[in-house]
Amino acid sequence: MEAQGLTMVGRDGERELLSAFVTADTGRALVLRGEAGVGKSALLDHAASVAASHRYEVIRAAGVEAEAELPFAGLHQLVHPLLTHLPGLDDGYRAVFDVVFGRREGKAPSVMSLGIAVLDLLSVAAARNPPLLLIDDGQWLDAASADVCGFVGRRLAGVPVKMLIAVRADSPSRFDTAALPETAVAALPDEAAGRLLDLRYPDLDAHARRVVLEHAQGNPLALLELPPYLDDERAGYAAGELLDIPLSRRLQHLYGTRIERLDPSERAELLKGALDGVGAGTAANRAHGARYRMRHVDRAAASGLLDVDPAGGAVVFRHPLIRSAVVQSATPGLRRAAHAELAALHRGDVERRAHHLAASAVDPDEETAAALEAAADSATRRGHATAAVTWLTRAAELSEDPAARSRRLGDAAFIAGHSALLDRAQAIVRSVPPPDGSEPPSTAVTAGYVALHEDGDVRSSHHRVAAAIERLEGRDAGESGEALDRLMILLLAIGQYAGDGATWTRTRRLLRSLADRVDPRAAIYHDAWSDVVRHGAGLRERVERAFADPSGLEPWDVSRLAIAASQVDALSRFRPYLRRAADREVKTGAVANGMTVLQLLMLDQMAAGEWDDAERTGRRALELTTSHGYALLAHQSRAHLGLLAAMRGDLDGAREAQAIVDAWARPRGVGFLTQIADAVGTAAALSEGDYEGAYLHAIGITAPGSFEDCAHQASRTLLDLVEAAVQTGRLEQARLHAVAARDARLPDISPRLALVTYGALAMTASGEKEADDMYARAESHPEASGFPFELARVRLARGVRLRHTQGPKAAWPVLTGAAESFERLGASGWAGRARAELRACGAPARASLPSLTALTWQERRIAELAATGLTNKEIGERTHLSPRTVSSHLYRVFPKLGITSRAALRDALARARDT
């Protein structure tokens, strides 16, 4: 801690570290973590001093507890001094800042797009003077700003910009998981603490000095603040009144004593400043919107409670603890009165006005409740659904009409469920009174949603939700409204996961009877989620029209339409938007919808051949779903990862995932997941050439010649079943299934289904003319290249046929293309089969020598360790990876080096080094 007129004591190491940090050639970020009052702010001042001598532009910001729920309030402090550089940005980046800071209407940008815009702005500013961004009290920075700062901080290597963030060690913050470098700021050692105390209070008597050192525990702020209190209260300090009070509370008590000595008008000014988030320390608050300006506070300043920000001349609190003490020392009535004044001040800011109105109200007030409801809607659309839950709950408390109260509680519970706050959602609906003695619709929605996602309970949740819908059938449309929409769409989702025709029979009857009263998009969800084979005609175009303007959609609408788009292979064109939406929602928004979108992005990456990215996305989805207790989605993520492992040839990983998913889903009747488990088994068996096993798994999904009603994997495993049947001599069943796909007009539903249908017809054709025609139609499809794995399989089958009918010369280029595609994908089993066919055509054991350039740095490192004889576990210990991840890397390495076993690694690496 650096006091007025004093140099820092005991901080030589930290000062050297920060000096090196500031003067480093490359951009970087650093987090200073320590307890309140330990001297983090003084270290920021030191960094600012060093930066000023090296021609940096120092920009300060500070987290404010009162603004922790106001999106982008902290970011505005950082960006505001740089807004003069906006003309140097392109129109798109300028528009991003205009939306975020309220200059124009629009959908809030994602963390990624806003972070990139901030990086570009910093680069433009650095052309004149490199910026040093100093953020104090980062633990109170609003979540959106903290996420953007974390994103920017991880990408400063390419720009001459430094970012230094101070956070409290005992307070959770978004920077805890930001993956930024950190250094701990510890309490001063005894010797340094004594020197600091003696330097500031040389006349302190020995007894007082001992008490201060004992209670300060090396905290610089306490060392500087305790002595005057002890002097003022000399009769009390020896009695040990402070002994059992935590340090932060002790300091707040000390500040409270000074606050109590002020006259009421001055305390009222301080209270309004504290409640409105006026800054603390040397960083004046520059959050968007007006900020209360404290007036006539000279005595508070003289008491050391306030300071003047040298940058803008604004009056600020000298330390955040003072701000907290001001609020804690005020009575509830005084706080409410201050909030009422502040609500009037912020009349033009829907969210901040609602925040203050809610805090000022005691009795039901419909105007305040409506303002909170509007603020909740604004927050939800800006990716801050968790704040919306709080505001809607408060709006319900302030509602004058019982029906409005129930509706707002239902909205709060609905958003809480989608925000991964399942316990809170259940607690909210328990307070909803039944309108006529029966279960309220909001309770049925929440209970069904929780039962489905926490435990995969498709049976009782379907019955409960369907019964709730039937109770609403006879009611007036105006009464049911949004509650009916939520129930019906949840029923459709339950039906999708049940994956059986019986469940869908009741669902379809209800949907038909209420079609004119529910969201028109429910028809899209039904057709996509139930059975695309029977309802997929024209569905792709309907989905794309509904998705034409995603900016007007709620987070749950986005994920629902994304599921529909995935079912007809139309997700790719929306992928950039969905990536931004997922990143935004999993932070502070509709987390469950963000997790769902991540799963869909993984499937789209798998389809596009981006398997490394798909695995990363899938792992992220699995981690999120597991940590939030969404067992259904967690097993779905695990199933997708198992399918990817099977395609790659990681048979152990695939079968482990298959077993886990099947054991959980089958007893519960979650057909959606048992079908994926069967698809994993099919893909794993095909990858290793076990065609009989593949056939048995495939017919567990659907019988040859038919597409099981409501079995979503039936069409997706079309090529698997046909190929397994052909390879096991079941030619009649194979042909029957291919023709059934043609007769069901699968090629009209999606490009991938067109590719595999034509491929299946070609594989089962009895005549060469039909085979050639079908292979040509498959390979020439305008979107075939978007599905490289399926396309390579079709080419492999064509190459095999050509070798038998026209000879090796005709087959060679087709088989070579297939082999190269499998190798690029990392499909080791399939690559080995294609290479075996090439050898049958007369090719050498390897058509081309491997090259180490085909391996990533991580793959090469793992391969070299494995070549020495280390096990996967031993490699994992050296590389800080799990044995399963090591295994996945090796399965990608084998086809790249043209080998199929671990024993061949050493020789393959030696040959590769010689090329």
N, C-alpha and C positions, 0 to 999 in steps of 0.2 A: 504494500500500500504506500502510495506516495502522497504525503500530506503537504499542505501549503508550506512552501519554503523549505521542504525537506527533500533529501534524495532518498531513493529506495535503499532499504537495508536488507541484506540477506538474499538478494535476487540476482547475484552476478551471473549465475548459470543461465537463468531465464533471459536476462538481458542480452547475453551473448548469442543465445539461440535465436532470439527475435531479430537481432541485428543482422545475423547471417540470413535469416529468412527474408527480410526486407531487401537486402542487397543482392540476393541470388539472381542469376541471369534469367532464369525461367520463371514463368508464372506458377503459383502454387497456393494451396490453402492449408490452414492449420487451425485446430480447435484447442483452446485453452480451457481445461476443466478443473474446477476447484470449488470449495465451499464458499458460501456468501461471505463477502468481506475479506477474502484471502489476498486480494490485490490484483485481480484480473484486470480491472479497469485501469489501474496504474500501469500495468504492462502494456495495455493497448495504447496508453498515452506515450509510453516509451517508443513503441513501434511507430506511432505517428510522428514523433520527433525525429527519429532516424529517417523516416520516409520523406519528411519535409526537406531535410538536408540533401536528399538525393533526387529532388525535383518530382516527387510523386504528388498526385492530387489525392489528398486524404478525404475519404467520404465515410462519415460515421452514421451508424444506425443503432437502435436499441430496441429489444423486445419489451413490450409493455403488457403487463398482466391483463389490463382491462381490454386489450385489443387482441387477445389470443384467439378469439373466435371470428375476427374480422379478416376475411380473405385478402391477402396481398397488402395488408397494412404495413408490414415490415419492409416488403420489397419496394414500396413507394419511397421509403426513406432513402434507400440506396440509389434508386433510379432517378429520383427528382433532380439532384444536382447535375445529372448527365443528360437531361432532356433537351438541352441546347444542341446536342449532337444528333438528335432524331433525323434532321434533314439528310444526314449521311447514310441513313438506312433505306432499304427498298420499301415500297409501299406495303408489302405484306407484313414486315416487322413493325412498321409504324402502326399499322392497324391493330396488331396484337397489343401494343401498349395502350392504344386508345380504348380498346374494349376493357382491359384489365383495370384501368384507372377511371372508367366511367365517362369517357369522352364520347363514346358512341355505343349503341346497342349491339349486342352480339353474344354468341356462345363463348363462355370462358375458355381460353386456350388450355391445352394440356401442359403439364410440367415440362415435357420435352420441347414443345414449340415455343413456350415462353422462355425456357432456359436458353434455347438457341438464339432467340431474339436478344436476350440480355448479353450473351457472349458477343454477339455482333456489335451491340452498342458499346460494350467495353473495348472491343478492338478498335472501333472508330475513335473513342475517347483517348485510347492509349497512343494514338498517332501524335497527339500533342504532349500529353503528360500521362505516364502510366498511373492508373488508379490503385490506391490501397484501400480496400473495403474493410472497415472495422465494425464488427457487430458485437455489441455488448448485450448481456442477458439474453443470449440466444435461446434459452429454455422457454422464454415467453414469446418468441417469435411465432406468429400465426403459422399454421401447418403448411398452407400453400406457399408462403414466402420461404419457409425453411426448406421445403422440398426443392424449390427452384434454386436456392443458394447451394444446397447439396449437389444438385445436378451441375451447376456452374463450377463449383469448387473442384469437382472431379475432372474438369475439362480445361483447366487453366494452363496446361503445359505449353499450349501453342500461342499464348498471348502474354505480354509482359504485365500481368495483373496479379496482385496478391490479395488474398482474403483471409482475415484473422477473426475468429469467432470465439467469444468467451461464453461459457455455459456453467451453470451451477452443477456440482457433482451430485448433489442430493435431490435434484429435480429432473424427472424424465423429460426428454426433448426429442424432436425429430432428428437432431444431429447425432443421437445415440447410434442410429443405424445408417448414417449417411456415408460411411466408409471413407471418411476424411482422416488424414493424419492428426494425431492428438498428442498433447503433452500435458501432464498433470501439474497443477500449481498447488503445491502442498503448503500446509501451515509452516510458519517460520520455526526453525529449531530454537531451543531455549536461549542460546547465546545471542542469536540475531534478534529474538523477541525482546530480550533485555536491553540490547543496544538501541532498538527503535524506541522503546518506552523511555529510556534515559535521555535520548536525544530530544524527544518532544516534551517530556515532563521531568526536567533535571532536579526539581525541588520536591518531588514526590517522596513522602516519608517511607521508611523501610516496610512498615506494616502494610500500607496501601499498595506499595509496589508489589509485594508478595501476593496480595489478594488479586490484583489485576492480572499478574502473570498466570496465576492459577486458573482464573476464570476465562481469560482470553484464549488459552490453549494454543498460542501461536498465531491467532487470527489478527492480522494487522488492524482491521477496522475496530475490533473490540479493544485492542491495545490503545488506540487513539481515542476511543469514545468512552471507555469506562471511568478513567480518572476524574473527569469533571463531575460525573454522577456521584462517585464516591465522596468527592469533596462536598458536594451539595447535600448529600444524605449521610454525613459522617456517622451519625448515631445509628444508622441502620446497617451499614455494610458488614460490620463485624458479626451481626446476628445471623448471617448466612442466608439472607432472603433470596439470593440469586443461585444458591448451590444446585437446586434441582430443576432449573429452567434451562432448556436447550439454548444453545448460543443464539440462534436467530431470534427466538422469543425474548431473550434477554435484551438484545439490541432494540427490538421493537418496543419493549417496555421503556428503554431509555429514551427513545425518540418520543414515545407517548407522553412522557413527563414534560418534555419541551412543548409538545403540541397543546397540552392542557393549559399551559401558561399563557397561550395566545388568547386574544379576545374572540368572542363568538363569530364576528364577521370575518376575521382573518382565517379562523378554522374552516368556515364555510367555503371560502375561496380555495383553500387547500383541498378540501373534500371534493369540490367540483373538478379541480384539476386532476386529482388522483383517480376519480371515477371515470374521467374522460381519457385517461391514459397519457397525460402529459409526461414527457420524457424524464429520465433520471440520469444524473451525471452530465457529462459534457455533450452528449448526443441529443440535441433537440429533436422532438418527434416530428416527423414529416409525413405521417400517414395521410392518405387521401381524405379530403373533406376538412371542414373547419375543426379547429382544436380549441378547447376552452383556454382563454388567456387569463391567467390569474392576475388580479389587480390589488393594490394596496396591501402588499404582503411584506413590507419592509422589516417588520419585527421578526417574521419567520426567517427571512434571509439573514438577519443579524444573529439569529439563534443557530445558524448553521444547518437549517432544514432545507433551504433553497440555494440555488446557484443561478448564474446567468450563463447561458450557452454562448460561448464566444463567437460561434459561427453565425448565429442569427439574432442574438440578443434576447431570445425568449427566456422567460423564467422557467427553470426546471427543478425537479427534486434532486437533491445532492446524492441520494442513494435510493435504490429501489425499496429498501427496507423502510425508508421514511414514508414512501408512498403507501406501503402496506399498513404501516402504523396509523397513518391518517384515517384510512378507511376503518380499521379495527376500533379506533377510539371514538368513532361517531356512533350515535344511537341509530336504530333502524329508521326512526322518523326523519332524522336529518339526512340519512342516505336517500330515502325515497324522495324527499323534497329536492335534493340535488339532482337526482336522476330525472325528475320532471322538468327541471330547467334545461338540462342537457338534451332531453328529447325535443324540446322546442328549438334548440340551437341546430339540431341535425335533421330538421324537417325534410330536407331534400335527399337524405340518405336512408333508403328503406330499411336496411339491415341495422344500422347503428341507431336510428330512431326507435325501431322496435325493441332493440336491446334495452334502451333507457326507459321506454314506456313500460316494459314488462317489470323492470326493477322498481318502478315508482308506484305501481298499482297494488292495492290491497284488496279491494272489493271487485266483484265481476264488472267488467267494462268491455262492451262489445267492440268499441272502436279500437281499443288496445289489442284485443284478441284478433281482430281482422288484420291489424298491422303486423302482428306476429305471424299470422298465417301467410301473408304476402312475403314477409322476410324469409320464411321457411321455403317457400316456392323459389325465391331468388337463390337461396343458398343451395338447394338441391340441384338447380340447373348449373350452378357454378362449381359443382363437384364437392359440395360440403354438406352431404346429407346428414352427417352426425350432428351438425349444428341445427339442422332443420328439426330433428327429433326433439331437441331441447326446447326449441321455440314453439313447436306445435303442442307439446305437453303443457307448457305455460299458457298457451292460448286457450287450451281446454279448461284450465283452472279459472281463467278470467271470463269464460263464456257465460252469457246470461241465459241463453236458451239451452235446455237439456239436450235437444237434438243436435245443436251445433257442438256442444261439448262432446257428445258421443262420436260425432263425425270427426272431430279433430283428434280425439284419442285414437280412433281407428286409423287415421292418416299417420299419426305418430308411430303406432305399432307397426303399420305396413312398412314405413321407411326404415324403422329400426331393424326389422327382419332383413330387409335388403342391405342394411349397413352392417350385417354380421353381428348385431346386438340382440341375439335371440333371447337371452334372459330378460333384457330390458323390454323387448316386445311383449313377452308373456306377462311381465309385471304391469305393463300399461293396459293391456286388454282386461286384466282382472278388475280394473277400476271402472270398466264400461258397464253401466247398468243395463240389464236386459229390458228391451222395450215392451215386451208383452209376456214376460216369463220364459220365453224361449232363448236359445243361445244367440247373442248378437252376431250379425254377419262378420264384424271385425274380429270377434273371438274365433269364429270358425276359420277365417283366413289365416290368422296367426297360428292357431293350433295345428292346422293342416300343413302350413309351411314349415313349422318347426319339426313336426313329426316326420315329414318327408326328408328334410335336409339333415336332421340330426341322426335319424335312425333308419332312413330308407323305408319308412312305413307307408307303402303304397296302398295297402288294403283298407285299413281303418281310416286313413286320411281321405281316401277317395269317397268312402261311405259318408264321412262327416261333412265334407265339402258339398257333395251332391245333395245331401239332405238339406243343407243350408240354402242351396239354390232352389230346391223344390218349395221351401217355405216362402221364397220370394216370388215364385211364379205368379201367385194371385195378387200380389201387391201392385200398387200404382207405380209406373215407370219412374216417376219423379222421386219416389221414396227410396227405391233401390239404388239407382244411379251407379256411382263408382263402386259401391260395395259389390254389386252384381258382376261388374267387369272383373274385379279382382278374384272373386270366387270362380267365375267361369274360366279365366285364364289359368288359375291355379289347378283347376280340375283337368284342363288340357295338359298341363305339365305333369301332373300325377299319371295321367293316361300314357304319356310318352314313356315315363320311367317304368310303368307296369309292363308295357309292351305286349299286351295280349288283347285279342278281339273282344272278349267278354267285358273287360273294363271299358273299352271304347263304346260298346253298345249303349250303355246308360249315358255316357258322356255325349254321344251324338244326338240322342233323343232330347236331352236338355238343351243342347246348342241349337237344334232345329226349332224347338218351341220358343226360344228366346232370341232368335237371330236378329230380330228388328230392335232389340233393346240393349244389345251388348256392343262393345267396340267392334267396328267392322273388321279390324285386323285379326279378331278371333278366328275368322274363317281361314285366314292365311296360316295362322298357327295350327289350326286343326289339320289342314291339308299337308303341311310340312312335318308336323310332329307325329302324326298318326301313321301315314302310309303313303309315301311319295309314289310308289308303284301304281296305286289306284287313284291317287288324287294329285299327281304331280303335273298334269298337263297344264301348260300356261303358268305354272306356279312361279317359275324363275322371273318372268316379266312382272308379275304382281308384287313379288318381293322387292324387286329393283325400284318399282314405282313408289312403294311404301317407304323405301329407304332413300328416296331422292333428296330429301332435305333433313338430314339427321339432327340439325341444330335445334329443331323444334320438338325433339323427342325427349322424354324422361329417360333416366338411366335404364330402367327396367324395360322400356319399349325398345331401346337399343339392343339389349342382350336378347330379347325375344326374337326380334327380326333377324339378328345375327345367327341365331340357331336355325331359323328358317332358311336363311341364305346358305348356310353351310350344308343343309340337306340337299340343295340343288346345285352345289358347287359354284355359288355366286358370291362367295365371301371376298375373293381376292381384290376386287375393285374397291372394296370398303376397308381394306386392311389398314392403311395409314390412319384413317379416322378412328378405327377401333383400337389400334395400339395406343393412341393418345387418350381415348376414353378409358381404357383399362388402367393406364398409368395414373390417371386422375382419380378414378373411383376407388382404387385399392388403398389410397392414402387416407382420405377423410370423407369419402363419399359412399356410394352404394357398393360396398365392398363385395357383396355376393354377386352382383352383376358384373363387377370387374373380374372376379375369379372365373365366371362363366365365359366371358369374352376371351380371357387368356387361354382357356381350353380350346375354344374355337380357333383362335389364332394358331395354336399348336397344330391342330388338324389341317389348317390351310397350309402351314409351312411344310408339313409332312407331304401333302399332296403336291406341292410345288418342288419337292426335292431338296428343301432347305432343312436337312435333318439335324444338323448341329444346332441351328437356331430353334428348331422344334423341341429338341430335348431340353434346352435351357428354359424355354417358355413353359414346358410341361413340368419341369422341376420347380419352377417358381409357383405355378398353379398348385402343385401338390403341397408345397410348404405353406402357402396361404390357407388352403382349404383345411389342412390338418390343424394349423395353429388356431383357426377360428371355430373348430368343432363342427365343420360341415362334412360329416362322414360320407354322405352320398357323393358330393362333388370330389372329395378326396379319393374315393375308390374309382370314380370316373377318370380322374387324372392318372391314377396308377394304371388303369386299364389302357389308356392311350399310350402311356410310356411303355407298357408291355407290348403293345402292337408295334411300336417303333422298334423296340429291341428285337422282336421277331423278324421284322423286315431286314434289319441289319445283320441278322445271324447270331445275335446274342441270345442263344437258346436258354441258358440258365436264367438270365434276367427276365426273359419273356415268360417262362413257365412259372417262375416264382410269382410274378405279378398276376398271371392267370389264376394261379391257385388261391392267392389272397382274395382277389376280386370275386371269384366264383364262390368261395366259402362264405363270404359275407352276403352276396347278392341273392344266391339261389334260395336259401331258406326264407328270405323276405319277399320273394316273388318279384324282384327287380329285374324284369326281363331285358330291359335296355342294357344293363351291365352284364348279365349272363350271356347275352348275344355277343358283346364285345369280347368277353372271355373266350367264347368259342371261336371267334375270329382270330384272337391271339394264338390259340392252339392250332388253328388251320394254317396261319401264316408261318408259325414256327416249324410245323411239320413240312410245309412246302420248302422252306429255306434249307432244310437239311435233306430233302429228297425223300421224305417219308410220306409217300402219296396215299397209302392206305390210311394212315393216321389223319392226314389232311382231309380225306373224304369223310371219315367218320365225324370229325369235328364240324365240317361244313354242313352235313345233313342234320346236325343238331340245331342249326339255324333255320333251314328250310329244306323241304324235300325236293329232289330233282324234278324239274318240269313244272314247278309252282313257286310262287312267292308268298310265303306265309303272311297272313293278314296281320298288319301292324308290327311286323318284324323289320326294324329299320336296317339291320345288317344284311337282310336277304339280298337286296340289290347290290350292296357294296361287296359282297363275297361271291358275286356271280362268276367272275373269272377264276376264283379259287376253286369253287365246286367243279366247274367245267374241266379245268386242267387236272385236278385230282382224279376225276372220273376217267378222263382220257388216259392218263398215265397208269391207271389200275385196270384198264381194259373194259371199263363200263361205258362203251361208246354210245350205246342207245340212250342211257341216262344223260350223258353229256350233251348229246344232240337235242334231246327233249328239253333240257334246261336252256340251251342257247336259243332255241326256237320260241320258248315261252317268253324270254326276254324281248325278242323281236316282236312277238304278238302283243306284249304289254306296252309296246312303243317306248321302251326305256330310252332309246336315242333321242327322243323328243324332250326328255325331262332335263337332262344335263349333259354337258360335253364329256364328262368322265364316264357316265353311263353309256353314251354313244360309243366311246372308244372301247370299253370292255365288251359291249354287246357285239360290235362288229368283230372284235378279236375272238370272242367265243364262237361266233358263227363260222369264222375262218378255221379255227382249230377243229371244228366238228364237221366241216364240209366233206362230203364224199367225193366231189369232183374238183379238179384243179381250177376250173374256171371260177366257180363260186368262191373257192379259197382265195384265189388271187384278187378277186373283186372285193371281198370282205377285208382282206389285209390292206388293200389299197385305200378303202374307205376309212379304215381305222387310222392308218398312218398319215393320211392326208387331211384329217379333220383339222379345221383351222385352230382349234384350241388343244390339240393333242399334246403339244409340247409343254403345256402347263401341268401335265401329269406324267413326269418322266419315268417313274417306276412302272406304272401300268404300260406305258408305251414301250419300254425296254422289254417287258415280259412278252408283249405281242410280237415284237421283233425277234426275240429269242425263239418263240414258237414258229414263226415264219422261217427263220434260218434253219431250224431243224427239219422242217418240211422240205425246204429247198434242197438240203443236203441229200435227202432220201429220194427226191423226185428229179432233180436236175443236176445234182453232183456238187462237189466241194467248191468249185469255182463260183457258182451262182450263190452259194450260201455264205462264202467267206465275208464279203463286205457287210452283210446283214448281221451276222454273228459278231463281227468285230465291233460294229456300232452298239449292239446290245451289251457286249462285255464292257466296253468303255463307259457306257451309261451306268451300269451297275457299280463299277469301280468308283466313278465320281460320287455316286450316292453313298457308297460305303456298305452296299448290300453284299456281304462276303459270300454267303451261300449261293446266291444267284450269279455272282461274278464267277465263282468257281465252276458252276454248271456251264456258263457260256464259254469259259476257257476250255472246258472238257470237250465241248462240241467243236471248238476251233481245232483242238488237237486231233479230233476225229477227221477233220478236213485236211490234216497233214501239217498243221502248224507246229512249231517247236513248243516245248513245255511252257514257254512264255512268249507271246507274240512280240513283246517289247520289253527292254530292260527297265527295271524300276528306277526311280530317281528320288533322292531324299527331298527334292523340292516339292514333291507331292504331299509330304507330311507337314503338319503344323509343328510348331516348336514343341508343344506339349506332347504330341504324338511321337515325335522323334526321341524325346527324352525318355518317355515310358518304354518305347521299343528297345532302346539301348540298355535300359535297366533290366528289362525282361530277358534280353539276350545274354545277360550275365548269369541267369539262372534264378533271379529273385522271384518270389511268389507275388501275387497281386497284393496281398496284405503288406508284404515288406516294401513293395513299390509305393503303396499308399502312404505308409509311414514316412517315407522320404519326400514325397511330393505333396503331402497334406491333402490327399484325395481319398475317397472311400474305395474299397476293393471293387465295388460294383462299377464305379466310374473308371477305374483302371481297366477293367474288363471291357467296358464299352469302347474305350480308346483303342485297345488292342484289336477288337473286331473291325474297327475302321482301318487299322494299319495293315492287316493281313492282305486284303485285296489290293491295296495300293502298292504293296511290295511283291504281289504275285505269289503269295504263299497261303497255305491253309492251316498251318500249325505253328505253335510256339517254338518247336524244335528247329524250324527253318529260319528263325529270325536272324541268327548270327551271320549265316552265309548270305542272306538276302541283303542285310545292311552293308556287308563288305562289298557285294556286287554294286549296290547303289552308290557307294562312295567312289567307285571307280568310274562311274559314268559321267 
